[in-house]
Amino acid sequence: MDSLEATRKDLERLENQLQQLLDTADKLREENHSLHERQATLVSEKANLLTKNDEARSRVEAMIHRLKGLEQS
């Protein structure tokens, strides 16, 4: 194998490696985007659940106060 052939094969190998790196970078970029969207959804869901939890706690506390008021009557 002459020097020119070896250089050509090295360049092909490097080109293949570069393409693999570009493919991996694209895949990771898409995955990162998907994870950011999922995180935003989960943060929103958590906020909604905390709000519902606070509302439920308030209703239960109001019922307890009413029951205590009935006991004292």
Residue, then its C-alpha position, 0 to 999 in steps of 0.5 A: m500500500d502506498s502513501l497516497e492509499a494510506t492517506r486516503k484510508d485515514l481520511e475515510r476513517l476520519e470522515n466516518q468518525l466525524q459523521q458518527l460524532l455529528d450523528t451522536a451530537d444530533k441525537l443528544r441535541e434532540e434528547n436534550h430538547s425532549l428532556h427540557e420539554r418533559q421537565a417543563t411539563l413536570v414542573s407545571e404538573k407539580a405546581n398544579l398538584l401543590t395548588k390542589n393540595d393547598e385547596a384540599r387542606s384549606r377545605v379540610e381545615a374549614m370542615i374541622h373548624r365547623l365540626k368543632g363549632l358544632e361540638q361546642s354548641 
